[in-house]
Amino acid sequence: MATSLTSSLSSTFSALSLRRFSLLPTHHHQPTSLSLTKPTTNFNFPSIKAQSADIDTTFFDNSLDPDEIPTFDPPEKPEDYVPPASFDDGPPESEDEIAAAYEELYGPAYSGVSVLGNDVYVMDSKVKKTSSFGKVKKDKIRDGFEERVVQVRRVTKVVKGGKQLHFRAVVVVGDKKGQVGVGVGKAKEVVAAVQKSATNARRNIVTVPMTKYLTFPHRSDGDYGAAKVMLRPASPGTGVIAGGAVRIVLEMAGVENALGKQLGSNNALNNARATVVAVQQMRQFSEVARDRGIPMEELWK
């Protein structure tokens, strides 16, 4: 009985195995071959054949030897030919001619003179070194202007390390012929501050209109900040009746007969500038007559 059971189990397993393998898909691989074939494209170009009869070869000289060195045979010079002069044979050029040639090529050269004819460094006088520590000394400028110091004050600047002390100077310059200017400058020393303010005043020159009696042509008022100044003409022999910075400005301008009064702040710098503002508002009688288109005698009619 055991033998019959064993035979039946083996037959059953063999049948199952056959059925399992029969369910698997079958793949039929066919060999593939890659064939690289050259495209058969025929380009028919027209054949170019040079015809010897069409080429002109008359410019070739077959009689010349390629190894022979040719000789240069220049033409003869004409009878009236005059050779040009050498560069070194001419007369030597002067410095003015050389400078003119350079200016023609590179433009006008700087000569140190401005368009107005004054030296551009007129504000900075000749510098002379007095020691090896870098200190310089400037000579006094001689240009016809006199200087008057109006005020020198100590000013301080608070920085992280403390206070920095400087000096501020107010200077009035004038030629006493109708030209006057007010300037201000700061420096660590009084002398340097005065020099800087004098230079600044020369850059702010104005013209003061005056009559033949050295007084103003008419009354005028000016203000600068909180300072107000009143100017009035005066008869000959009166003198300059004014005080503070107003008097200094009028004297440096050359005014001999005038009345002036400070009506606002007592600040010297602002009063000096207010005086300049009042002066700039004045006009001569000839200017008013010319603007109106009438003779000057009809102004008082």
Backbone bond lengths (Angstrom), bond angles and torsions (degrees), N, CA, C in turn:
res aa  C-N    CA-C-N  psi(-1)  N-CA   C-N-CA  omega(-1)  CA-C   N-CA-C  phi
1 M - - - 1.468 - - 1.514 110.41 -
2 A 1.320 114.82 -37.02 1.482 119.30 177.46 1.495 110.82 -65.24
3 T 1.320 114.30 -35.20 1.468 117.20 -178.63 1.505 110.34 -67.93
4 S 1.332 116.90 -42.72 1.462 120.03 179.12 1.539 112.05 -64.12
5 L 1.385 117.11 -33.61 1.485 121.04 178.25 1.508 110.63 -68.84
6 T 1.270 116.11 -38.96 1.477 119.40 -178.99 1.501 109.95 -67.50
7 S 1.314 117.48 -43.56 1.469 120.53 -179.28 1.527 111.27 -64.17
8 S 1.325 116.10 -37.02 1.469 118.57 179.85 1.529 111.96 -68.70
9 L 1.369 117.11 -37.82 1.481 120.77 178.19 1.534 111.21 -66.66
10 S 1.288 115.68 -40.14 1.478 118.26 -179.90 1.507 111.31 -66.16
11 S 1.386 114.91 -40.90 1.468 117.24 178.53 1.534 111.26 -64.63
12 T 1.367 114.25 -35.61 1.487 117.99 179.49 1.526 111.16 -66.48
13 F 1.339 118.55 -46.85 1.480 122.09 178.48 1.512 112.16 -61.76
14 S 1.327 117.12 -38.47 1.473 119.44 179.78 1.521 110.69 -66.73
15 A 1.343 114.36 -36.33 1.461 117.07 178.82 1.530 111.44 -68.67
16 L 1.342 114.61 -39.84 1.484 117.68 178.25 1.520 111.61 -65.17
17 S 1.308 116.76 -40.91 1.479 119.75 179.58 1.504 111.18 -63.99
18 L 1.325 116.55 -40.25 1.466 119.01 178.95 1.523 110.54 -65.45
19 R 1.406 114.64 -42.06 1.468 117.56 179.24 1.543 111.00 -63.85
20 R 1.368 116.28 -35.68 1.498 119.52 -179.92 1.515 111.03 -64.80
21 F 1.314 115.69 -44.98 1.474 118.16 -178.91 1.505 111.83 -72.30
22 S 1.310 116.97 -24.00 1.462 118.93 178.74 1.518 112.08 -74.63
23 L 1.386 117.54 -23.56 1.469 120.49 179.09 1.516 113.18 -78.87
24 L 1.308 120.70 -18.52 1.474 122.96 179.88 1.502 110.35 -66.21
25 P 1.372 116.11 139.49 1.486 118.39 179.30 1.514 110.00 -70.34
26 T 1.274 112.97 148.09 1.465 119.63 179.63 1.518 108.11 -104.78
27 H 1.332 117.43 132.50 1.475 123.88 179.04 1.503 107.61 -111.22
28 H 1.310 114.41 128.45 1.465 120.72 178.47 1.522 107.67 -107.14
29 H 1.302 117.63 104.36 1.474 122.78 -179.90 1.497 109.11 -87.32
30 Q 1.352 114.86 122.94 1.453 120.16 176.66 1.514 108.88 -106.54
31 P 1.253 119.52 133.82 1.490 121.68 -179.55 1.520 110.70 -65.95
32 T 1.342 114.05 133.12 1.480 120.21 178.82 1.506 107.92 -109.71
33 S 1.276 116.56 143.69 1.471 122.55 -179.33 1.518 108.57 -123.73
34 L 1.393 116.07 130.37 1.471 122.44 177.60 1.508 108.10 -93.23
35 S 1.269 114.80 122.92 1.466 119.15 -179.38 1.514 108.42 -113.37
36 L 1.342 119.01 113.62 1.468 124.95 177.47 1.505 108.07 -94.20
37 T 1.276 114.96 107.20 1.466 119.81 -178.74 1.507 109.17 -110.67
38 K 1.279 118.41 141.97 1.461 124.37 179.57 1.519 109.09 -79.10
39 P 1.401 114.34 133.34 1.478 115.34 179.35 1.504 111.12 -65.21
40 T 1.259 112.57 137.52 1.464 119.18 -178.37 1.510 108.97 -95.91
41 T 1.357 115.55 83.84 1.469 120.82 177.89 1.510 107.57 -118.39
42 N 1.235 117.60 124.49 1.464 122.51 -177.14 1.518 108.98 -106.12
43 F 1.365 115.87 115.38 1.464 120.88 175.10 1.510 108.23 -97.60
44 N 1.250 115.41 122.66 1.456 120.88 -178.14 1.527 108.94 -102.68
45 F 1.351 117.50 92.44 1.463 121.84 176.40 1.506 108.95 -84.72
46 P 1.322 114.19 141.45 1.477 114.99 176.89 1.511 110.06 -70.97
47 S 1.212 117.63 135.17 1.467 123.15 -178.65 1.512 110.05 -74.47
48 I 1.379 114.09 129.14 1.454 120.25 -179.92 1.510 107.69 -101.64
49 K 1.221 115.78 116.43 1.452 121.39 -179.38 1.516 108.57 -123.33
50 A 1.345 114.31 117.82 1.464 119.36 179.60 1.514 109.05 -73.21
51 Q 1.282 113.37 130.83 1.452 119.68 177.44 1.527 108.83 -94.11
52 S 1.213 118.14 122.23 1.471 122.62 -179.02 1.503 111.79 -61.27
53 A 1.280 117.68 -24.80 1.464 119.70 -178.30 1.518 111.77 -75.18
54 D 1.361 118.19 -23.89 1.464 120.76 -177.55 1.527 112.98 -84.41
55 I 1.324 123.36 -13.12 1.457 126.31 -176.06 1.519 108.86 -93.86
56 D 1.367 113.54 129.73 1.469 119.91 -179.70 1.521 108.57 -93.71
57 T 1.266 118.11 120.40 1.476 123.12 -178.25 1.516 111.57 -119.38
58 T 1.339 115.66 29.58 1.463 117.93 -177.29 1.524 112.24 -74.70
59 F 1.408 118.57 -22.06 1.458 120.19 -176.93 1.516 111.66 -81.23
60 F 1.305 119.11 -6.44 1.452 121.32 175.20 1.518 109.25 -89.38
61 D 1.327 112.90 134.21 1.466 118.59 177.68 1.522 107.12 -111.56
62 N 1.240 115.74 102.70 1.459 119.70 -176.17 1.513 113.03 -75.75
63 S 1.354 115.80 -6.58 1.462 117.82 -178.17 1.528 112.97 -82.34
64 L 1.404 119.37 -13.01 1.458 122.07 -179.12 1.513 110.62 -77.15
65 D 1.323 112.82 145.27 1.450 119.21 178.56 1.530 108.39 -91.41
66 P 1.333 121.14 123.51 1.478 121.03 -178.17 1.529 113.13 -65.45
67 D 1.303 118.54 -23.16 1.470 121.16 -179.63 1.523 112.79 -86.07
68 E 1.292 117.86 -9.52 1.465 120.78 -177.89 1.528 110.63 -81.63
69 I 1.369 118.52 135.67 1.466 124.20 179.32 1.518 108.51 -86.28
70 P 1.348 117.90 120.76 1.468 118.69 -178.09 1.528 110.87 -73.06
71 T 1.299 116.67 151.42 1.471 123.05 178.83 1.525 109.01 -106.32
72 F 1.406 115.09 141.95 1.471 120.96 -179.74 1.519 109.31 -89.88
73 D 1.300 115.66 124.40 1.454 122.10 -179.13 1.523 108.17 -116.99
74 P 1.379 119.53 90.47 1.468 120.54 -177.43 1.512 111.19 -69.06
75 P 1.347 114.55 158.14 1.474 116.95 178.06 1.530 110.59 -74.43
76 E 1.293 115.49 160.69 1.464 120.64 -179.50 1.537 110.48 -74.80
77 K 1.356 115.78 145.45 1.454 121.50 179.22 1.517 110.52 -74.86
78 P 1.320 117.15 144.31 1.473 118.29 177.63 1.527 110.93 -68.23
79 E 1.320 115.40 164.86 1.463 120.28 -176.29 1.529 112.26 -68.23
80 D 1.348 119.46 -36.69 1.464 122.60 -177.71 1.534 113.00 -90.38
81 Y 1.305 118.50 18.19 1.462 121.87 -179.04 1.530 109.99 -74.90
82 V 1.346 115.57 130.61 1.465 122.01 177.34 1.529 107.71 -120.87
83 P 1.293 119.67 120.35 1.474 120.19 -178.51 1.529 110.79 -67.25
84 P 1.348 119.21 144.19 1.471 121.15 -179.99 1.526 111.24 -68.80
85 A 1.336 114.60 151.58 1.464 120.10 -179.52 1.517 110.30 -70.86
86 S 1.284 116.47 150.10 1.454 121.56 178.92 1.536 110.02 -73.94
87 F 1.320 115.01 157.56 1.467 119.38 -179.29 1.526 111.20 -65.81
88 D 1.290 117.90 -34.74 1.459 121.44 -177.55 1.526 113.24 -82.47
89 D 1.339 116.59 -13.25 1.470 119.22 -177.55 1.524 112.69 -81.08
90 G 1.369 119.15 -17.17 1.451 121.46 -176.86 1.522 111.95 -73.14
91 P 1.335 116.99 169.08 1.482 120.34 178.44 1.526 110.20 -69.01
92 P 1.323 119.03 148.65 1.479 120.97 179.53 1.529 110.90 -67.48
93 E 1.333 116.09 141.57 1.459 121.36 -179.39 1.520 110.28 -80.73
94 S 1.328 114.96 145.59 1.456 119.75 177.69 1.535 110.25 -80.36
95 E 1.334 115.45 169.38 1.459 119.62 -180.00 1.521 111.91 -66.31
96 D 1.342 116.71 -33.14 1.465 119.40 178.17 1.527 111.14 -67.19
97 E 1.317 116.85 -39.58 1.463 119.66 178.12 1.526 111.45 -66.63
98 I 1.321 116.17 -39.22 1.466 119.43 178.09 1.524 110.30 -65.73
99 A 1.340 116.45 -42.40 1.460 119.82 178.73 1.527 111.21 -64.30
100 A 1.350 116.35 -39.28 1.464 119.31 178.17 1.524 111.24 -64.66
101 A 1.330 116.45 -37.96 1.464 119.70 178.36 1.529 111.13 -66.03
102 Y 1.337 116.57 -41.47 1.459 119.70 178.15 1.529 111.20 -65.13
103 E 1.339 117.59 -40.60 1.462 120.52 178.43 1.524 111.22 -65.58
104 E 1.332 116.53 -33.62 1.460 119.21 178.05 1.528 111.54 -67.83
105 L 1.332 116.22 -32.27 1.459 120.34 -179.72 1.519 112.59 -84.60
106 Y 1.328 116.37 -47.70 1.462 120.98 -170.54 1.528 113.87 -111.20
107 G 1.327 118.82 3.43 1.453 120.59 -179.08 1.518 111.42 94.25
108 P 1.338 116.94 172.31 1.462 120.46 -178.30 1.521 111.48 -64.33
109 A 1.300 115.80 134.80 1.462 121.41 -179.65 1.519 110.07 -86.47
110 Y 1.331 115.65 152.58 1.467 120.74 179.70 1.519 109.14 -76.90
111 S 1.314 117.07 125.74 1.459 122.31 -177.37 1.514 113.00 -109.51
112 G 1.350 118.81 -0.02 1.451 121.22 -179.41 1.508 113.58 86.85
113 V 1.325 118.34 2.63 1.457 122.57 -178.91 1.522 107.79 -118.47
114 S 1.316 117.62 130.68 1.443 122.22 -178.49 1.524 110.44 -79.55
115 V 1.335 115.58 -178.51 1.466 120.20 -178.43 1.521 110.85 -66.84
116 L 1.320 117.38 -32.28 1.461 120.61 -179.26 1.525 112.77 -76.81
117 G 1.327 118.06 -4.52 1.451 120.36 178.47 1.506 113.98 90.22
118 N 1.321 118.88 -0.11 1.453 121.75 178.60 1.511 109.93 -100.27
119 D 1.311 115.44 151.12 1.446 119.86 178.39 1.531 109.04 -65.12
120 V 1.339 116.22 133.07 1.456 119.38 -177.62 1.518 111.78 -67.82
121 Y 1.323 117.38 -18.99 1.453 121.49 178.55 1.527 111.62 -98.95
122 V 1.322 117.21 27.99 1.456 119.63 -179.19 1.522 110.62 -67.37
123 M 1.347 117.19 -27.02 1.450 119.58 179.58 1.521 112.07 -72.41
124 D 1.328 116.11 -29.57 1.463 120.22 -179.06 1.519 108.47 -104.71
125 S 1.322 116.09 113.26 1.456 119.99 -179.79 1.518 110.00 -74.00
126 K 1.319 115.67 177.73 1.452 120.41 -178.47 1.528 110.30 -63.94
127 V 1.304 114.76 133.16 1.458 121.02 -176.63 1.517 108.89 -96.86
128 K 1.317 116.59 129.92 1.455 122.64 178.05 1.521 108.67 -126.71
129 K 1.312 115.85 127.61 1.448 120.12 178.88 1.525 109.60 -79.57
130 T 1.310 116.23 131.62 1.461 121.15 -179.11 1.516 112.01 -102.21
131 S 1.313 118.42 -21.13 1.458 120.95 179.07 1.515 108.51 -151.89
132 S 1.323 114.54 176.51 1.460 120.36 -178.24 1.520 112.22 -89.32
133 F 1.327 118.14 5.49 1.456 120.83 -178.28 1.517 111.96 -94.42
134 G 1.316 119.01 10.34 1.455 121.85 176.55 1.501 114.40 91.70
135 K 1.333 119.77 0.09 1.459 120.72 178.89 1.523 109.62 -75.91
136 V 1.304 116.53 139.19 1.458 122.13 -178.59 1.516 108.91 -122.09
137 K 1.300 114.83 153.85 1.455 122.19 178.87 1.516 108.45 -124.97
138 K 1.314 116.36 127.75 1.453 121.91 -178.41 1.521 109.90 -105.75
139 D 1.325 114.19 134.25 1.459 119.58 176.25 1.521 109.96 -73.40
140 K 1.313 115.43 157.90 1.457 120.25 178.89 1.517 110.09 -71.16
141 I 1.319 115.19 135.92 1.462 120.44 -178.02 1.523 109.50 -73.83
142 R 1.318 115.69 131.19 1.465 121.58 179.36 1.525 108.56 -113.48
143 D 1.307 115.59 87.66 1.461 121.09 179.60 1.519 112.27 -127.45
144 G 1.322 118.00 15.22 1.449 121.15 178.21 1.509 114.31 90.66
145 F 1.319 118.99 -1.17 1.459 121.63 -179.93 1.529 110.22 -102.33
146 E 1.315 114.63 138.11 1.457 120.37 175.36 1.525 109.98 -98.65
147 E 1.312 115.58 152.58 1.457 121.27 -176.73 1.529 110.24 -116.46
148 R 1.325 115.70 140.45 1.459 122.50 174.82 1.521 108.20 -134.75
149 V 1.323 116.16 125.56 1.456 120.77 179.16 1.529 108.46 -83.38
150 V 1.318 116.97 122.04 1.459 122.39 -179.96 1.522 110.66 -86.86
151 Q 1.310 117.01 -43.38 1.459 119.91 -174.44 1.523 110.03 -159.26
152 V 1.328 115.85 143.75 1.464 123.38 172.44 1.525 107.38 -131.02
153 R 1.314 116.88 121.17 1.458 121.32 -177.71 1.522 110.18 -127.34
154 R 1.325 114.69 150.89 1.457 120.13 174.51 1.527 109.16 -91.15
155 V 1.303 115.35 129.59 1.460 121.25 178.65 1.521 107.90 -124.39
156 T 1.298 116.08 147.93 1.460 121.60 -178.63 1.519 109.78 -125.54
157 K 1.305 113.90 152.07 1.458 121.95 177.47 1.525 107.84 -126.37
158 V 1.312 116.33 122.95 1.460 121.53 -177.93 1.526 109.18 -85.68
159 V 1.327 115.48 121.31 1.457 122.04 179.23 1.524 108.21 -123.08
160 K 1.308 115.85 -175.47 1.457 120.58 -176.87 1.522 112.11 -63.60
161 G 1.320 116.42 -37.69 1.465 120.16 -177.53 1.513 114.32 -86.48
162 G 1.328 118.15 -3.75 1.461 120.26 -178.77 1.517 111.13 142.55
163 K 1.334 116.67 -141.11 1.456 122.57 -179.39 1.526 109.95 -115.35
164 Q 1.328 115.23 138.55 1.462 121.58 175.82 1.527 108.40 -104.07
165 L 1.309 116.50 123.79 1.462 122.61 -176.91 1.518 110.22 -93.76
166 H 1.347 116.87 128.69 1.460 123.01 175.60 1.525 108.17 -134.40
167 F 1.326 114.47 170.24 1.467 122.01 178.26 1.522 108.61 -120.92
168 R 1.335 115.90 135.77 1.460 122.15 176.04 1.519 108.80 -114.24
169 A 1.325 115.87 126.70 1.464 121.41 -177.95 1.520 109.68 -118.27
170 V 1.328 115.70 140.19 1.461 123.23 174.75 1.519 107.35 -114.18
171 V 1.329 116.90 120.54 1.462 122.83 -174.73 1.524 108.97 -126.48
172 V 1.346 115.15 141.14 1.466 122.44 175.11 1.527 107.85 -115.27
173 V 1.327 117.49 128.28 1.459 122.68 177.63 1.520 108.87 -116.32
174 G 1.317 116.60 148.02 1.460 121.32 178.58 1.512 110.69 -168.27
175 D 1.322 115.68 158.05 1.471 121.59 178.48 1.519 112.33 -102.83
176 K 1.342 118.45 3.38 1.459 123.86 -178.94 1.518 112.52 58.79
177 K 1.343 114.72 26.82 1.459 121.18 176.72 1.529 110.89 -130.66
178 G 1.327 116.21 19.78 1.450 119.66 178.87 1.513 114.11 108.65
179 Q 1.342 119.41 0.20 1.452 122.62 179.56 1.526 108.62 -112.50
180 V 1.325 117.51 129.37 1.455 121.90 -178.19 1.525 108.39 -150.53
181 G 1.338 115.29 151.24 1.456 120.94 179.39 1.515 110.64 -151.65
182 V 1.322 116.73 148.79 1.458 124.01 179.68 1.513 108.15 -118.24
183 G 1.354 116.31 132.03 1.455 120.89 -179.76 1.506 111.65 -138.73
184 V 1.323 115.68 159.93 1.459 122.92 179.81 1.527 108.03 -138.24
185 G 1.343 115.41 144.30 1.463 120.60 -179.28 1.511 111.06 -152.50
186 K 1.326 116.52 152.53 1.458 122.97 179.51 1.516 109.57 -125.44
187 A 1.336 115.53 145.16 1.456 121.43 177.73 1.523 108.39 -161.92
188 K 1.316 115.32 170.85 1.462 119.78 179.02 1.520 112.42 -77.76
189 E 1.339 116.76 -16.47 1.459 122.01 178.59 1.519 109.17 -124.43
190 V 1.331 115.89 154.06 1.461 120.81 -176.80 1.527 110.55 -67.01
191 V 1.319 116.96 -42.89 1.470 120.37 -177.43 1.522 110.30 -63.10
192 A 1.316 116.92 -43.76 1.471 119.87 179.63 1.524 110.88 -66.18
193 A 1.336 117.47 -36.44 1.463 119.94 178.54 1.522 111.26 -66.13
194 V 1.331 117.42 -39.22 1.468 120.92 178.52 1.524 110.50 -66.24
195 Q 1.318 117.29 -39.98 1.464 120.00 179.08 1.526 111.18 -65.42
196 K 1.319 117.00 -42.22 1.464 119.63 179.28 1.522 111.45 -66.02
197 S 1.320 117.44 -40.49 1.469 119.49 179.12 1.524 111.37 -68.21
198 A 1.342 117.80 -34.85 1.467 120.09 176.92 1.528 110.83 -65.82
199 T 1.319 116.55 -39.51 1.472 119.89 176.65 1.521 110.75 -64.54
200 N 1.336 116.44 -40.87 1.461 120.05 178.26 1.523 111.67 -66.06
201 A 1.339 117.30 -35.46 1.464 120.12 178.60 1.525 111.16 -67.63
202 R 1.332 117.78 -36.02 1.471 120.38 178.67 1.528 111.64 -67.03
203 R 1.299 117.18 -22.20 1.466 120.32 177.79 1.525 112.42 -85.12
204 N 1.318 118.11 -6.26 1.464 122.03 -178.95 1.533 110.64 -124.96
205 I 1.332 116.04 47.54 1.461 121.21 -179.37 1.536 109.75 -78.73
206 V 1.336 115.74 135.42 1.458 121.90 175.47 1.528 108.11 -126.40
207 T 1.327 115.46 161.13 1.457 121.93 179.93 1.524 109.29 -103.33
208 V 1.327 115.56 132.58 1.463 121.81 -179.13 1.527 108.30 -100.73
209 P 1.334 118.82 116.99 1.475 120.08 177.85 1.532 110.34 -71.64
210 M 1.343 116.93 131.36 1.465 122.30 -179.54 1.518 109.79 -138.05
211 T 1.309 115.10 155.58 1.460 122.04 175.45 1.524 109.70 -91.16
212 K 1.330 115.96 -177.46 1.462 119.54 179.94 1.524 111.62 -70.03
213 Y 1.315 117.91 -15.11 1.459 121.11 177.28 1.535 111.55 -93.46
214 L 1.330 116.50 12.45 1.470 122.97 177.97 1.526 111.51 57.12
215 T 1.317 115.40 47.98 1.454 122.33 175.20 1.526 108.66 -137.41
216 F 1.308 116.67 178.46 1.451 120.46 -178.11 1.528 110.67 -77.32
217 P 1.327 118.37 150.75 1.466 120.05 177.01 1.526 112.58 -72.43
218 H 1.323 118.33 -27.57 1.469 121.42 179.36 1.525 107.85 -160.40
219 R 1.305 115.37 173.21 1.459 120.35 -178.98 1.524 110.41 -78.18
220 S 1.344 114.63 156.40 1.458 119.75 -178.26 1.525 109.04 -158.30
221 D 1.316 115.30 151.71 1.461 122.83 176.63 1.522 108.56 -127.40
222 G 1.323 115.70 146.56 1.453 121.22 178.52 1.504 111.26 -145.60
223 D 1.306 116.23 151.54 1.456 120.63 177.73 1.522 109.45 -138.99
224 Y 1.304 114.43 149.58 1.456 121.92 177.35 1.520 106.89 -145.26
225 G 1.319 116.69 110.74 1.453 119.52 -174.47 1.518 110.00 68.32
226 A 1.333 116.74 -127.43 1.462 121.58 178.51 1.520 112.49 -93.77
227 A 1.347 117.04 0.53 1.467 120.76 -179.54 1.517 110.46 -92.14
228 K 1.319 116.61 135.64 1.472 123.82 177.74 1.523 108.59 -128.19
229 V 1.307 116.22 134.48 1.464 122.22 -176.36 1.518 108.65 -127.18
230 M 1.319 116.57 137.60 1.463 123.10 177.11 1.521 108.16 -115.55
231 L 1.325 117.78 128.31 1.461 123.59 179.20 1.521 108.94 -121.19
232 R 1.348 115.15 135.60 1.460 121.39 179.90 1.530 108.86 -135.10
233 P 1.340 117.60 141.88 1.475 119.05 174.38 1.527 111.07 -70.92
234 A 1.328 115.46 158.18 1.469 121.07 -178.63 1.519 109.03 -136.93
235 S 1.318 115.88 158.60 1.473 122.24 -179.59 1.524 109.99 -74.57
236 P 1.329 117.94 159.72 1.459 120.13 -179.69 1.530 111.57 -59.39
237 G 1.337 114.47 139.15 1.448 120.52 179.87 1.513 114.01 92.35
238 T 1.314 117.27 -5.23 1.467 119.43 -179.90 1.521 111.88 -73.49
239 G 1.327 116.60 -40.64 1.455 120.55 -175.55 1.510 111.42 86.78
240 V 1.312 115.76 -176.51 1.469 121.74 179.78 1.525 107.69 -95.00
241 I 1.325 114.91 109.05 1.463 120.63 178.54 1.525 107.23 -104.32
242 A 1.291 116.16 91.91 1.460 122.80 -179.91 1.516 107.20 -160.91
243 G 1.290 117.09 171.30 1.451 120.34 -178.92 1.508 111.58 -139.84
244 G 1.328 114.24 165.93 1.455 119.94 177.40 1.509 113.49 67.00
245 A 1.344 114.64 -142.95 1.456 120.18 -177.53 1.519 112.15 -69.11
246 V 1.331 118.31 -25.83 1.471 120.62 179.83 1.526 110.03 -63.56
247 R 1.305 117.31 -42.65 1.460 120.81 -179.56 1.526 111.26 -64.47
248 I 1.316 117.04 -41.56 1.473 120.05 -179.51 1.522 110.85 -64.41
249 V 1.328 117.14 -41.97 1.469 120.08 -179.75 1.525 110.36 -64.21
250 L 1.326 118.22 -43.49 1.465 120.50 -178.50 1.528 111.06 -68.13
251 E 1.321 118.47 -38.42 1.456 120.18 179.42 1.530 111.45 -67.63
252 M 1.324 117.40 -41.28 1.468 119.94 178.66 1.519 111.97 -68.68
253 A 1.335 118.15 -23.93 1.463 120.62 176.70 1.519 112.38 -79.80
254 G 1.331 118.03 -17.28 1.456 120.89 -179.91 1.508 113.69 99.41
255 V 1.320 118.97 9.96 1.469 122.11 178.51 1.528 108.07 -77.52
256 E 1.353 116.02 129.08 1.465 120.86 -178.28 1.522 112.91 -109.45
257 N 1.318 118.01 -20.87 1.470 121.41 -178.72 1.525 108.09 -134.11
258 A 1.322 116.12 107.40 1.462 119.76 -179.24 1.520 109.25 -165.29
259 L 1.324 114.94 159.39 1.450 122.47 176.16 1.527 107.71 -119.83
260 G 1.323 116.08 133.97 1.463 119.99 179.89 1.515 110.58 -141.26
261 K 1.334 115.25 148.54 1.451 119.50 -179.26 1.522 109.48 -149.54
262 Q 1.346 115.07 138.61 1.452 121.92 175.38 1.528 108.73 -91.52
263 L 1.325 116.85 123.63 1.457 121.65 -175.27 1.522 113.39 -107.57
264 G 1.290 118.49 -12.79 1.464 120.55 -175.49 1.510 111.62 -120.45
265 S 1.312 114.81 -124.08 1.457 121.81 -176.55 1.526 110.77 -67.35
266 N 1.332 115.48 156.49 1.458 121.28 176.92 1.529 112.91 -95.46
267 N 1.323 117.69 10.46 1.463 120.98 179.13 1.518 109.55 -63.92
268 A 1.334 115.73 125.29 1.473 119.89 -174.92 1.520 111.92 -66.11
269 L 1.320 117.49 -42.50 1.466 120.24 -178.19 1.515 111.31 -66.08
270 N 1.335 116.91 -44.51 1.462 119.45 -179.10 1.526 111.95 -67.87
271 N 1.339 117.80 -35.16 1.464 119.93 177.18 1.514 111.52 -68.10
272 A 1.334 117.54 -38.00 1.466 120.05 177.08 1.525 110.84 -64.65
273 R 1.315 116.65 -42.82 1.462 119.07 178.95 1.527 111.34 -70.88
274 A 1.317 118.44 -32.75 1.468 120.17 175.46 1.520 111.07 -65.12
275 T 1.332 117.03 -35.22 1.467 120.23 176.11 1.518 111.12 -64.00
276 V 1.341 116.03 -40.68 1.473 119.86 177.92 1.524 110.42 -65.03
277 V 1.320 117.38 -38.74 1.472 120.34 178.30 1.525 110.95 -64.18
278 A 1.342 116.48 -41.37 1.467 119.50 178.40 1.518 111.80 -65.35
279 V 1.325 116.62 -36.41 1.470 120.67 179.86 1.524 110.55 -68.23
280 Q 1.324 116.77 -37.66 1.465 119.97 -178.18 1.523 112.14 -69.06
281 Q 1.310 118.39 -18.03 1.465 121.10 178.21 1.524 112.58 -83.88
282 M 1.322 117.59 -8.66 1.469 120.56 -179.17 1.518 110.32 -81.46
283 R 1.348 115.02 153.08 1.459 122.02 178.94 1.528 109.12 -137.53
284 Q 1.318 115.58 148.14 1.458 120.93 176.92 1.525 109.93 -77.13
285 F 1.355 114.57 157.55 1.466 119.21 178.72 1.527 111.56 -62.42
286 S 1.316 116.08 -36.31 1.475 119.17 -178.88 1.528 110.90 -65.68
287 E 1.340 117.73 -36.53 1.467 120.13 179.21 1.531 110.88 -66.71
288 V 1.332 117.05 -41.34 1.467 119.97 179.66 1.528 110.72 -66.10
289 A 1.324 117.22 -41.21 1.469 119.87 179.15 1.520 111.03 -66.20
290 R 1.318 116.96 -38.57 1.462 119.24 179.14 1.517 111.38 -67.37
291 D 1.328 117.46 -38.95 1.466 119.62 178.51 1.529 111.57 -67.34
292 R 1.337 117.00 -35.37 1.471 120.02 179.30 1.512 112.73 -80.99
293 G 1.328 117.10 -16.07 1.459 120.31 -179.79 1.508 113.81 75.07
294 I 1.329 117.68 31.28 1.464 121.90 -179.80 1.514 108.39 -129.68
295 P 1.338 117.77 159.65 1.463 119.47 175.28 1.525 111.15 -63.87
296 M 1.313 115.64 154.63 1.459 120.03 -177.19 1.525 111.63 -68.31
297 E 1.371 118.45 -24.16 1.448 120.39 179.25 1.529 112.68 -68.61
298 E 1.333 117.31 -23.26 1.458 119.88 -177.53 1.522 112.40 -84.16
299 L 1.320 118.82 -0.87 1.464 120.32 179.83 1.532 111.33 -68.30
300 W 1.324 117.92 -28.34 1.474 121.00 -175.83 1.535 111.61 -98.61
301 K 1.314 118.83 7.14 1.464 120.96 178.88 1.522 110.55 -83.16
